[in-house]
Amino acid sequence: MPVPLSFLLIIIINIMSKEPRFDGSQYQVKVVTPQGEAEWCSLKTPKQWKNEEKRNYLSTVIVPSDEAQSIIDTCNGMIEMLKEKVDKNPKLSPHDPYKTLDDGRVALKFKRPAFLANDKYPATPPVTTFMPDGEEVDWEKTEWSIGNGSIISIGGYVRPYYVPMLGLGIQLRLEAVKIHELKEYVAGGGDSFKEE
């Protein structure tokens, strides 16, 4: 039975009138954190949480609240700017990429999606990381990871996302890490690498 022309026109109109997918990269702002204490660095091998398919490279840096404030202000300013652009009254994501700790310092939580190789693309490479002398870490030949308590700074982006089900939110996108003081973590070597 042939499909009525009016039905086909309705489908075409619906497809053409759909809003384009939100692209947070067009709004992202580059940031470099101050030096701070490393926590939960996963730069060589991405972390995959239980019951999730997504894999991410991760790094948190803990800094004094006054030194974190400009990044927090950038996050909040971006949300305010984008509220009108995405929806008249958008739902806001309950997830912030930063957290104030009991001692008053702020944990800035950076991540970057990691994808497995497929027919079109290679696997996402490890995070570009530099030693105190500026030499780049060769993660292929390195047996250690950055342990908690190391002093690092992170280069990345304040990047918004908008998913109607989850809402409008901000992520800190991980691009590169500079090690200033290294406390090596070696698998099985103690508790310097903790899971939240």
Disulfide bonds with the S-S distance in Angstrom:
none
